[in-house]
Amino acid sequence: MMKKALAFATSVMILTACSNAQPQAEIPTVGGETDAHGCLPSAGQSYSYLKKACVQVFDVADIKLDDPANKTQAVYGILSEDKQQVEVFASDLPENTILEVVKGGYVSKDGKVRLMKTKKSWIIRK
């Protein structure tokens, strides 16, 4: 009887020692911090208000052109499904810059930003 009790107690101690009852620390997101929309800027993600999702603008842009203010950077445009709007991403423009369609291109509501289609390419005026 004593051997059975000793074997039972030993088994319980072994099983208890193997359990991992300690709470684990939260694993940080690989790639760094997320922004207010849950996007990972360190992975090249920006929030698109037209797509309502985090996107890598350089992968999904419908329009790409050199930034006239800084030739080492680019300006990207994402068109709405109906092509009535374009969301413009540029280093010197605020987030959520959406232009409305007009004859020959797109223009911001305040008229300060214009994206115009030429025969060969797109031109932006800020």
Legacy VTK file of the C-alpha trace (Angstrom):
# vtk DataFile Version 3.0
C-alpha trace
ASCII
DATASET POLYDATA
POINTS 126 float
0.000 0.000 0.000
2.849 2.346 0.837
4.452 1.697 -2.557
1.216 2.628 -4.349
0.885 5.864 -2.373
4.525 6.741 -3.046
4.132 5.982 -6.776
0.958 8.090 -6.922
2.605 11.028 -5.128
5.641 10.820 -7.424
3.394 10.779 -10.514
1.468 13.827 -9.303
4.703 15.748 -8.639
6.082 14.897 -12.099
2.875 15.973 -13.844
2.679 19.162 -11.790
6.293 20.018 -12.563
5.628 19.618 -16.299
2.624 21.934 -16.383
3.190 25.462 -17.667
0.694 27.409 -15.590
2.662 30.671 -15.695
1.113 33.356 -17.900
3.251 34.068 -20.929
4.305 37.573 -21.789
2.643 39.021 -24.871
4.817 38.493 -27.920
5.541 41.826 -29.620
4.522 42.287 -33.243
7.376 41.580 -35.616
8.246 44.719 -37.550
7.584 47.305 -34.877
4.756 49.510 -33.787
1.427 49.898 -35.521
-0.168 53.245 -36.326
-3.652 54.442 -35.349
-5.213 52.273 -38.077
-3.277 49.115 -37.186
-0.880 49.433 -40.143
2.832 48.654 -39.891
4.744 51.677 -41.236
8.033 49.798 -40.840
6.695 47.276 -43.379
5.799 50.073 -45.787
2.097 50.038 -44.961
-0.133 53.099 -45.094
-3.849 53.351 -44.469
-5.925 53.932 -47.590
-9.183 55.751 -46.940
-10.521 54.703 -50.347
-9.748 51.004 -49.846
-10.432 51.165 -46.091
-7.426 48.934 -45.438
-3.699 48.932 -44.810
-1.827 48.778 -48.106
1.706 48.926 -49.387
1.128 51.898 -51.650
4.052 51.111 -53.939
2.482 47.698 -54.688
-1.152 48.720 -55.253
-0.844 52.210 -56.754
-2.677 52.794 -60.028
-0.643 55.951 -60.712
3.062 56.486 -60.019
5.081 59.569 -60.869
8.189 61.402 -59.704
7.611 64.038 -57.053
8.354 67.416 -58.688
9.335 68.872 -55.291
11.838 66.069 -54.579
13.150 63.938 -57.459
14.319 61.211 -55.062
10.736 60.484 -54.004
7.596 59.367 -55.774
3.926 60.296 -55.711
1.420 57.446 -55.729
-2.273 57.460 -56.546
-4.903 54.850 -55.782
-8.079 55.125 -57.843
-11.526 54.376 -56.455
-13.350 51.477 -58.110
-15.483 53.864 -60.183
-12.436 56.090 -60.932
-14.305 59.159 -59.626
-11.686 59.753 -56.916
-7.965 59.267 -56.437
-6.168 59.095 -53.109
-2.740 60.703 -53.405
0.250 59.670 -51.303
3.180 62.108 -51.265
5.629 63.107 -48.559
4.450 66.723 -48.495
0.699 66.028 -48.603
-1.431 65.230 -45.556
-2.902 61.799 -44.964
-6.308 61.305 -46.593
-5.655 63.559 -49.605
-8.485 62.574 -51.933
-9.019 64.312 -55.258
-12.271 64.395 -57.248
-12.515 63.717 -60.978
-12.666 66.688 -63.373
-12.121 66.946 -67.102
-8.489 66.013 -67.759
-7.693 64.649 -64.299
-8.437 65.160 -60.626
-8.498 68.154 -58.267
-8.714 68.618 -54.483
-11.803 70.264 -52.991
-9.814 73.411 -52.192
-8.250 73.456 -55.680
-4.678 73.444 -54.348
-3.723 69.978 -55.616
-4.251 68.890 -59.219
-3.400 65.575 -60.857
-3.574 65.891 -64.634
-3.314 63.266 -67.361
-1.115 64.123 -70.342
-0.637 62.062 -73.489
2.375 60.280 -71.987
2.004 60.429 -68.207
0.518 62.086 -65.135
1.551 65.488 -63.723
0.854 66.742 -60.208
0.640 70.398 -59.207
0.704 71.292 -55.510
LINES 1 127
126 0 1 2 3 4 5 6 7 8 9 10 11 12 13 14 15 16 17 18 19 20 21 22 23 24 25 26 27 28 29 30 31 32 33 34 35 36 37 38 39 40 41 42 43 44 45 46 47 48 49 50 51 52 53 54 55 56 57 58 59 60 61 62 63 64 65 66 67 68 69 70 71 72 73 74 75 76 77 78 79 80 81 82 83 84 85 86 87 88 89 90 91 92 93 94 95 96 97 98 99 100 101 102 103 104 105 106 107 108 109 110 111 112 113 114 115 116 117 118 119 120 121 122 123 124 125
